[in-house]
Amino acid sequence: MKKIVKTSVVLILLALVYLSTARSQAPAPVPCPYTLTIKTDKQAVTWGEPLLLHVAIKNATAEKLLMVPYDIKEMGFVVDVTQGGSPVILTEHGKAWPHSRVGWTGSGPFTQLEPGAVFNRKINISDLYDLTSPGKYSIQLHCADISSNAITVEIIP
């Protein structure tokens, strides 16, 4: 009986050593292969005026990347628009996006992005989000483990 207990304890200790070694050798998560930068032409727009968000997606790898530039959501990007820290609601077009292709201007089924090259597109934020309340709005773009710079735009009556 003592031999069985001793053997069990040894096996448990060996299993624990194996598991801790396996965890420490796990590969690091793969970072998003892009860097993101956003800007607008104006820091303040009049209510009802289109608010175009310029998106620069830079290939941060040493290899060519194949991109499907149809829609930013289909590419795994998320646009975050808030006012006073609260999320801004989507318009009807925004709720249908990406299938409606509203907001994303560009063409072509695929594009190859060379190392260090930048892919530029525009998103009409006012088509996607309800910007009818005057005030300041914060906008940021996210992809996997990275985020763009955050910008602030004011909607004036």
Secondary structure in CASP SS format (residue, H / E / C, confidence):
PFRMAT SS
TARGET T0000
AUTHOR 0000-0000-0000
METHOD secondary structure of the structure
MODEL  1
M C 1.00
K H 1.00
K H 1.00
I H 1.00
V H 1.00
K H 1.00
T H 1.00
S H 1.00
V H 1.00
V H 1.00
L H 1.00
I H 1.00
L H 1.00
L H 1.00
A H 1.00
L H 1.00
V H 1.00
Y H 1.00
L H 1.00
S H 1.00
T H 1.00
A H 1.00
R H 1.00
S H 1.00
Q C 1.00
A C 1.00
P C 1.00
A C 1.00
P C 1.00
V C 1.00
P C 1.00
C C 1.00
P C 1.00
Y E 1.00
T E 1.00
L E 1.00
T E 1.00
I E 1.00
K E 1.00
T E 1.00
D C 1.00
K C 1.00
Q C 1.00
A E 1.00
V E 1.00
T E 1.00
W C 1.00
G C 1.00
E C 1.00
P C 1.00
L C 1.00
L E 1.00
L E 1.00
H E 1.00
V E 1.00
A E 1.00
I E 1.00
K E 1.00
N E 1.00
A C 1.00
T C 1.00
A C 1.00
E C 1.00
K C 1.00
L E 1.00
L E 1.00
M E 1.00
V C 1.00
P C 1.00
Y C 1.00
D C 1.00
I C 1.00
K C 1.00
E C 1.00
M C 1.00
G C 1.00
F E 1.00
V E 1.00
V E 1.00
D E 1.00
V E 1.00
T E 1.00
Q E 1.00
G C 1.00
G C 1.00
S E 1.00
P E 1.00
V C 1.00
I C 1.00
L E 1.00
T C 1.00
E H 1.00
H H 1.00
G H 1.00
K H 1.00
A H 1.00
W C 1.00
P C 1.00
H C 1.00
S C 1.00
R C 1.00
V C 1.00
G C 1.00
W E 1.00
T E 1.00
G C 1.00
S C 1.00
G C 1.00
P C 1.00
F C 1.00
T E 1.00
Q E 1.00
L E 1.00
E C 1.00
P C 1.00
G C 1.00
A C 1.00
V E 1.00
F E 1.00
N E 1.00
R E 1.00
K E 1.00
I E 1.00
N E 1.00
I H 1.00
S H 1.00
D H 1.00
L H 1.00
Y E 1.00
D C 1.00
L C 1.00
T C 1.00
S C 1.00
P C 1.00
G E 1.00
K E 1.00
Y E 1.00
S E 1.00
I E 1.00
Q E 1.00
L E 1.00
H E 1.00
C E 1.00
A C 1.00
D C 1.00
I E 1.00
S E 1.00
S C 1.00
N C 1.00
A C 1.00
I E 1.00
T E 1.00
V E 1.00
E E 1.00
I E 1.00
I E 1.00
P C 1.00
END
